[in-house]
């Protein structure tokens, strides 16, 4: 994997918040922004997985119906 240079424009207030966070973490802008992007992508992946699971569950049966289908209720 090769590194990529990315230029973004930030509002002044957002830039100031970023610089404050960089200072608090003792890090640099690139590292903080990279971590934020990774976290954002992971959160979106989690959301997609949750939506897929919800879709799969939409055809599910109640526990009572499942017990009847399996012959567990007399």
Buried (B, 14 or more C-beta within 10 A) or exposed (E): EEEEEEEEEEEEEEEEEBEEBBEEEEEEEEEBBEEEEEEEEEEEEEEEEEEEEEEEEEEEEEEEEEEEEEEEEE
